[in-house]
Amino acid sequence: MSEVIMLAEKAREAAGRLAITSSGQRNRALLAMSHALTHHQESILEANTRDMDAARAKNVGASLLDRLELSPARLKSMSEALRALSLLPDPVGEVVEGYTMPNGIRLSKIRVPLGVVGMIYEARPNVTADAAGLCIKTGNAVVLRGGSLSVNSNITLANVLSNAATAAGMPEGCIQIIESTDREAAEELMGLHGLIDVLIPRGGAGLIRSVVENAKVPVIETGVGNCHIYIHSEADADMARKIVINAKVQRPGVCNAAESLLVDEDVYERVLPAILKELESAGVAIVADEATRSLGAVMRIEAATEEDWGTEYLDMKISVKVVKGLDEAIRHINTYGTKHSEAIVTNDYMAAQRFLNEIDAAAVYVNASTRFTDGGEFGLGAEIGISTQKLHARGPMGLTALTSTKYIAYGSGQIRE
């Protein structure tokens, strides 16, 4: 029996016992996991240092290094997220609806755990803690498979969290990690129909596409964010500048960062120069159409290709295009966007409403940065991912996204005629 199957079978066994634990028991486990992160800080950071050194030796880019790096502050934040999770309402057992049928049967629809959640993710070790915590809170076992760049961090974190959870009374095997980073291990996990109830990939477009195309178990598609900011003809120029800079520069290596800027042709000559200058000063590489490039005689603006309009850079780079009004902006975003997060900057109520109604995305903003698409910012606590699909869950996925429902029926001897 392979390591992957063995771990999945242990997780399946643990899931049955975990589903019948009480909310109080699971919350105590989360507090123990929170404490364990700070108690074992030295070993976790030492493992992360090995990952960081190996990544630098491979000349990994700055934005990816930022996602990979752990620090005392980031560990504290991860620990606090687990503690905050313990204080959130427990969705398991919640009655979604209930009524009495004409024949007298009392029917209720309640939330239940999904069972065994498989996570396939890349160089973000904080996902290890987030996924483990969210799954324990919702009574799900989890099988983790991280990427090669964060292998030492992930294994150390998973072991620390697993040991803390079991010591606090959770069933052994409820948090599992596949130590192999070989492609074959991920492919085997994708094929475990009957052992894994759902797969959640978190990472770049290539990883997510591979999971969606090859998995034999249900997949919640997450994360790829080719996010746009559209500056409408009735936008406040200073507001637009601040929103664009924040959405692109504040943390460029995450999925809710802006990757493309669209500007109405009626105002581009007035509003774009200041934005382009500030982007360049911040170190952002700009690729653009001819109208935009004509404004940047002293700037290094390269010509955008067709591929640029659909690219999630996850880096200090942005594409810029001048559009002929709201209709073209909506068409462009719905053509090249990834259904993640999109924003319009405008003081025109009707334009804002059209944008909200016609843009097909998990989160659509008026006069705000796309950087707010986040479970914590939305008040969900930690998130397990941001779903860009439409079935089961969409947008930041908190606790309820890790539950399913079942019907509970109380009868008094009724039979169907």
Secondary structure per residue as TSV (DSSP state, phi and psi in degrees):
chain	resnum	aa	ss	phi	psi
A	1	M	-	360.0	134.3
A	2	S	-	-73.8	162.1
A	3	E	H	-60.0	-41.3
A	4	V	H	-63.1	-47.6
A	5	I	H	-64.5	-41.1
A	6	M	H	-61.3	-44.4
A	7	L	H	-66.6	-39.8
A	8	A	H	-66.0	-37.7
A	9	E	H	-67.4	-38.7
A	10	K	H	-63.8	-40.0
A	11	A	H	-65.7	-39.6
A	12	R	H	-62.6	-42.0
A	13	E	H	-64.8	-41.6
A	14	A	H	-66.7	-33.9
A	15	A	H	-61.1	-38.7
A	16	G	H	-62.9	-40.4
A	17	R	H	-76.5	-35.1
A	18	L	H	-66.1	-34.6
A	19	A	T	-64.1	-21.9
A	20	I	T	-105.0	8.5
A	21	T	S	-73.6	158.2
A	22	S	-	-84.5	162.9
A	23	S	H	-59.3	-40.9
A	24	G	H	-62.8	-41.2
A	25	Q	H	-62.9	-43.7
A	26	R	H	-68.7	-36.2
A	27	N	H	-66.0	-38.4
A	28	R	H	-64.2	-36.3
A	29	A	H	-65.2	-39.4
A	30	L	H	-63.5	-39.7
A	31	L	H	-65.2	-38.6
A	32	A	H	-65.6	-39.4
A	33	M	H	-65.9	-40.0
A	34	S	H	-60.7	-46.6
A	35	H	H	-63.9	-37.6
A	36	A	H	-63.9	-34.2
A	37	L	H	-62.6	-40.7
A	38	T	H	-78.7	-35.8
A	39	H	H	-65.3	-35.1
A	40	H	T	-104.8	27.0
A	41	Q	H	-55.7	-43.3
A	42	E	H	-61.0	-46.2
A	43	S	H	-70.4	-34.1
A	44	I	H	-67.1	-45.8
A	45	L	H	-68.0	-32.8
A	46	E	H	-65.4	-41.9
A	47	A	H	-65.0	-39.4
A	48	N	H	-67.3	-35.2
A	49	T	H	-61.3	-39.7
A	50	R	H	-63.1	-40.1
A	51	D	H	-66.1	-42.3
A	52	M	H	-64.4	-42.5
A	53	D	H	-62.2	-42.6
A	54	A	H	-66.4	-38.3
A	55	A	H	-67.0	-41.6
A	56	R	H	-64.7	-36.1
A	57	A	H	-64.1	-24.6
A	58	K	T	-92.9	6.9
A	59	N	T	58.6	40.3
A	60	V	-	-66.6	141.4
A	61	G	-	-66.4	162.8
A	62	A	H	-62.1	-41.0
A	63	S	H	-67.1	-36.3
A	64	L	H	-71.7	-37.8
A	65	L	H	-61.4	-37.5
A	66	D	H	-62.3	-40.9
A	67	R	H	-68.7	-32.1
A	68	L	H	-78.0	-31.6
A	69	E	-	-72.9	135.6
A	70	L	-	-110.1	152.0
A	71	S	-	-144.5	167.8
A	72	P	H	-55.2	-37.8
A	73	A	H	-67.0	-42.3
A	74	R	H	-69.7	-37.5
A	75	L	H	-64.2	-39.8
A	76	K	H	-61.5	-41.7
A	77	S	H	-63.3	-41.5
A	78	M	H	-63.3	-40.9
A	79	S	H	-64.2	-44.0
A	80	E	H	-66.0	-32.4
A	81	A	H	-64.8	-39.8
A	82	L	H	-66.1	-39.7
A	83	R	H	-64.9	-43.1
A	84	A	H	-63.5	-35.1
A	85	L	H	-62.4	-36.4
A	86	S	H	-65.6	-20.4
A	87	L	H	-92.7	-10.4
A	88	L	S	-76.6	152.8
A	89	P	-	-59.4	142.1
A	90	D	-	-86.1	121.1
A	91	P	-	-77.2	-19.8
A	92	V	T	-67.2	127.7
A	93	G	T	90.0	-6.9
A	94	E	-	-61.1	134.8
A	95	V	E	-85.0	110.6
A	96	V	E	-73.3	-42.6
A	97	E	E	-158.9	159.4
A	98	G	E	-158.0	145.6
A	99	Y	E	-162.6	165.4
A	100	T	E	-103.3	127.2
A	101	M	-	-73.5	160.3
A	102	P	T	-55.7	-26.7
A	103	N	T	-86.0	3.7
A	104	G	S	95.8	-8.7
A	105	I	-	-69.6	131.0
A	106	R	E	-91.9	117.8
A	107	L	E	-113.5	130.1
A	108	S	E	-129.3	145.9
A	109	K	E	-111.3	118.0
A	110	I	E	-122.2	157.3
A	111	R	E	-83.5	137.3
A	112	V	E	-134.9	158.3
A	113	P	E	-61.9	154.3
A	114	L	-	-69.7	-36.1
A	115	G	S	126.6	-98.6
A	116	V	E	-118.1	120.3
A	117	V	E	-101.6	128.5
A	118	G	E	-101.8	129.9
A	119	M	E	-115.3	123.5
A	120	I	E	-117.7	117.9
A	121	Y	E	-145.5	169.6
A	122	E	-	-107.5	-136.7
A	123	A	S	-83.3	56.0
A	124	R	-	-134.2	89.3
A	125	P	T	-61.4	-21.0
A	126	N	H	-64.0	-23.1
A	127	V	H	-62.4	-33.3
A	128	T	H	-57.1	-47.7
A	129	A	H	-72.4	-42.8
A	130	D	H	-60.4	-48.1
A	131	A	H	-64.9	-44.3
A	132	A	H	-61.7	-44.5
A	133	G	H	-65.5	-46.9
A	134	L	H	-63.2	-38.5
A	135	C	H	-69.3	-42.3
A	136	I	H	-62.4	-44.0
A	137	K	H	-57.6	-37.3
A	138	T	T	-98.8	10.9
A	139	G	T	74.5	23.0
A	140	N	-	-104.6	141.0
A	141	A	E	-80.6	156.3
A	142	V	E	-136.4	139.2
A	143	V	E	-115.3	116.8
A	144	L	E	-100.5	137.6
A	145	R	E	-139.1	98.5
A	146	G	-	-88.7	178.2
A	147	G	-	-86.3	168.9
A	148	S	G	-67.0	-32.4
A	149	L	G	-64.9	-30.3
A	150	S	G	-112.1	22.7
A	151	V	H	-59.8	-44.4
A	152	N	H	-67.8	-41.5
A	153	S	H	-62.1	-46.4
A	154	N	H	-64.1	-44.9
A	155	I	H	-63.2	-44.7
A	156	T	H	-64.1	-45.8
A	157	L	H	-61.0	-46.6
A	158	A	H	-62.4	-40.8
A	159	N	H	-66.6	-42.6
A	160	V	H	-61.1	-46.0
A	161	L	H	-69.3	-41.1
A	162	S	H	-63.6	-46.2
A	163	N	H	-61.6	-40.2
A	164	A	H	-67.0	-40.8
A	165	A	H	-65.4	-45.5
A	166	T	H	-68.6	-36.6
A	167	A	H	-64.3	-25.8
A	168	A	T	-90.1	5.7
A	169	G	T	107.5	0.3
A	170	M	-	-76.7	151.9
A	171	P	-	-65.3	140.6
A	172	E	T	-61.6	136.3
A	173	G	T	96.6	-0.1
A	174	C	S	-72.2	-23.9
A	175	I	E	-123.4	112.0
A	176	Q	E	-120.4	147.9
A	177	I	E	-131.3	133.3
A	178	I	-	-84.7	114.6
A	179	E	-	-76.4	-27.4
A	180	S	-	-70.2	134.0
A	181	T	-	-104.3	12.3
A	182	D	S	-65.8	148.0
A	183	R	H	-58.3	-34.9
A	184	E	H	-61.6	-35.4
A	185	A	H	-65.7	-42.3
A	186	A	H	-64.5	-42.4
A	187	E	H	-64.2	-36.9
A	188	E	H	-66.0	-41.3
A	189	L	H	-60.5	-40.0
A	190	M	H	-63.6	-21.5
A	191	G	T	-98.9	5.8
A	192	L	-	-85.8	60.1
A	193	H	B	-62.4	130.4
A	194	G	T	98.4	-22.1
A	195	L	T	-107.6	-40.3
A	196	I	B	-103.4	129.3
A	197	D	S	-86.6	-33.1
A	198	V	E	-155.0	145.0
A	199	L	E	-111.0	136.1
A	200	I	E	-124.4	107.4
A	201	P	E	-87.6	140.6
A	202	R	E	-133.4	119.3
A	203	G	S	163.1	-154.7
A	204	G	-	-76.4	175.4
A	205	A	H	-59.5	-38.0
A	206	G	H	-64.0	-44.5
A	207	L	H	-63.3	-48.3
A	208	I	H	-63.7	-42.0
A	209	R	H	-62.0	-41.4
A	210	S	H	-61.7	-43.1
A	211	V	H	-67.7	-45.6
A	212	V	H	-60.7	-40.1
A	213	E	H	-79.8	-26.3
A	214	N	H	-110.3	-15.0
A	215	A	-	-70.8	143.0
A	216	K	S	-104.7	5.2
A	217	V	S	-119.9	160.5
A	218	P	-	-56.9	142.8
A	219	V	B	-124.9	136.2
A	220	I	-	-100.9	112.4
A	221	E	-	-77.9	129.0
A	222	T	B	-131.6	156.4
A	223	G	-	90.0	-35.7
A	224	V	-	-64.3	125.4
A	225	G	-	-127.7	86.1
A	226	N	-	-88.5	82.8
A	227	C	E	-92.7	143.0
A	228	H	E	-116.5	148.2
A	229	I	E	-114.5	125.5
A	230	Y	E	-111.6	121.3
A	231	I	E	-95.1	108.8
A	232	H	-	-78.1	162.6
A	233	S	T	-61.1	-24.0
A	234	E	T	-102.4	28.8
A	235	A	-	-83.1	150.0
A	236	D	-	-78.0	120.3
A	237	A	H	-61.2	-43.3
A	238	D	H	-69.3	-39.4
A	239	M	H	-61.6	-43.6
A	240	A	H	-60.5	-43.8
A	241	R	H	-60.6	-47.3
A	242	K	H	-63.3	-40.8
A	243	I	H	-66.3	-44.5
A	244	V	H	-61.7	-47.4
A	245	I	H	-62.8	-44.2
A	246	N	H	-62.8	-48.1
A	247	A	H	-64.8	-29.3
A	248	K	H	-93.0	-42.1
A	249	V	H	-97.4	-31.0
A	250	Q	S	-56.3	-42.7
A	251	R	S	-156.5	89.3
A	252	P	T	-70.7	-17.1
A	253	G	T	-90.4	16.6
A	254	V	S	-115.7	162.7
A	255	C	T	-73.0	-15.5
A	256	N	T	-99.5	10.3
A	257	A	S	-76.0	147.3
A	258	A	E	-72.2	136.7
A	259	E	E	-114.5	-15.9
A	260	S	E	-143.8	141.6
A	261	L	E	-119.9	125.9
A	262	L	E	-113.2	137.3
A	263	V	E	-132.7	134.1
A	264	D	E	-63.6	137.4
A	265	E	T	-63.4	-23.2
A	266	D	T	-70.1	-20.2
A	267	V	T	-127.7	-0.6
A	268	Y	H	-63.2	-35.6
A	269	E	H	-67.6	-25.2
A	270	R	H	-87.5	-41.4
A	271	V	H	-97.7	-26.0
A	272	L	H	-72.8	-40.5
A	273	P	H	-52.7	-45.7
A	274	A	H	-65.3	-38.0
A	275	I	H	-67.3	-44.6
A	276	L	H	-61.5	-42.0
A	277	K	H	-63.2	-42.6
A	278	E	H	-70.5	-37.5
A	279	L	H	-60.4	-46.3
A	280	E	H	-65.1	-39.3
A	281	S	H	-62.8	-30.5
A	282	A	T	-81.7	-5.2
A	283	G	T	93.9	17.4
A	284	V	-	-87.0	127.1
A	285	A	E	-78.1	137.5
A	286	I	E	-119.6	130.6
A	287	V	E	-120.7	141.1
A	288	A	E	-155.5	170.6
A	289	D	-	-79.0	177.8
A	290	E	H	-65.4	-38.6
A	291	A	H	-60.7	-42.4
A	292	T	H	-68.5	-43.4
A	293	R	H	-62.9	-28.3
A	294	S	T	-66.6	-18.7
A	295	L	T	-86.6	-16.1
A	296	G	-	-109.7	52.4
A	297	A	T	-58.7	-31.7
A	298	V	T	-102.0	6.0
A	299	M	S	-108.7	157.0
A	300	R	-	-92.4	80.6
A	301	I	E	-108.6	116.6
A	302	E	E	-85.6	158.6
A	303	A	E	-72.7	132.7
A	304	A	-	-77.7	143.9
A	305	T	-	-100.3	170.2
A	306	E	H	-57.9	-36.8
A	307	E	H	-64.0	-34.4
A	308	D	H	-60.0	-36.4
A	309	W	H	-63.2	-24.9
A	310	G	T	-107.6	13.8
A	311	T	-	-97.5	132.3
A	312	E	-	-92.7	104.7
A	313	Y	-	-74.6	-39.0
A	314	L	-	53.2	37.5
A	315	D	S	-157.0	179.0
A	316	M	S	-80.0	70.6
A	317	K	E	-152.0	144.8
A	318	I	E	-147.7	147.0
A	319	S	E	-101.4	145.3
A	320	V	E	-132.4	135.7
A	321	K	E	-143.2	138.2
A	322	V	E	-90.5	129.9
A	323	V	E	-120.4	156.2
A	324	K	S	-89.9	61.5
A	325	G	S	93.8	-174.9
A	326	L	H	-63.0	-41.8
A	327	D	H	-58.3	-47.3
A	328	E	H	-67.4	-37.1
A	329	A	H	-61.4	-45.4
A	330	I	H	-64.2	-44.1
A	331	R	H	-61.3	-43.3
A	332	H	H	-63.0	-47.1
A	333	I	H	-65.7	-43.4
A	334	N	H	-70.0	-19.3
A	335	T	H	-83.7	-45.8
A	336	Y	H	-105.3	-14.4
A	337	G	-	-71.1	167.4
A	338	T	-	-113.2	18.7
A	339	K	S	64.9	31.7
A	340	H	S	-98.4	-84.2
A	341	S	E	-140.5	131.3
A	342	E	E	-136.4	148.0
A	343	A	E	-138.1	144.5
A	344	I	E	-118.4	141.3
A	345	V	E	-111.8	115.4
A	346	T	-	-163.6	154.9
A	347	N	S	-107.2	8.5
A	348	D	-	-95.5	111.1
A	349	Y	H	-60.1	-44.6
A	350	M	H	-65.9	-39.1
A	351	A	H	-63.9	-41.2
A	352	A	H	-61.9	-43.7
A	353	Q	H	-65.7	-40.2
A	354	R	H	-61.8	-43.1
A	355	F	H	-61.2	-46.8
A	356	L	H	-60.9	-40.1
A	357	N	H	-78.7	-32.5
A	358	E	H	-102.0	-17.5
A	359	I	-	-79.3	129.5
A	360	D	-	-96.7	94.4
A	361	A	S	-154.5	160.9
A	362	A	S	-69.2	-32.1
A	363	A	E	-139.3	129.1
A	364	V	E	-126.9	129.0
A	365	Y	E	-115.9	147.8
A	366	V	E	-117.3	119.6
A	367	N	S	58.1	44.4
A	368	A	S	-155.4	156.1
A	369	S	-	-72.4	144.8
A	370	T	G	-67.6	-12.4
A	371	R	G	-66.1	-8.5
A	372	F	G	-82.8	-6.6
A	373	T	-	-74.6	93.3
A	374	D	S	-162.9	139.5
A	375	G	T	-57.8	-41.9
A	376	G	T	-65.1	-44.9
A	377	E	T	-65.2	-32.8
A	378	F	T	-84.1	1.6
A	379	G	T	81.4	20.2
A	380	L	S	-94.9	-2.0
A	381	G	-	81.2	-155.6
A	382	A	S	-64.6	154.1
A	383	E	-	-117.8	151.2
A	384	I	S	-94.7	-8.5
A	385	G	-	160.8	174.3
A	386	I	E	-118.1	111.0
A	387	S	E	-77.6	131.4
A	388	T	-	-108.1	11.9
A	389	Q	S	-103.7	-176.1
A	390	K	S	-115.1	-14.8
A	391	L	S	-92.2	139.6
A	392	H	S	71.9	-58.1
A	393	A	-	-145.6	147.3
A	394	R	-	-143.2	140.7
A	395	G	E	82.6	-164.4
A	396	P	E	-56.7	128.8
A	397	M	-	-102.2	109.5
A	398	G	-	-98.6	-143.0
A	399	L	S	-67.0	-47.1
A	400	T	G	-64.4	-26.2
A	401	A	G	-68.0	-17.3
A	402	L	G	-97.6	18.4
A	403	T	E	-122.6	157.7
A	404	S	E	-116.2	-168.4
A	405	T	E	-132.1	157.8
A	406	K	E	-143.5	156.4
A	407	Y	E	-93.1	135.5
A	408	I	E	-113.2	123.3
A	409	A	E	-119.6	126.6
A	410	Y	E	-108.0	117.0
A	411	G	-	-115.5	179.8
A	412	S	S	-137.9	42.1
A	413	G	S	100.3	9.1
A	414	Q	-	-62.6	141.2
A	415	I	-	-129.3	152.1
A	416	R	-	-86.0	129.9
A	417	E	-	-77.1	360.0
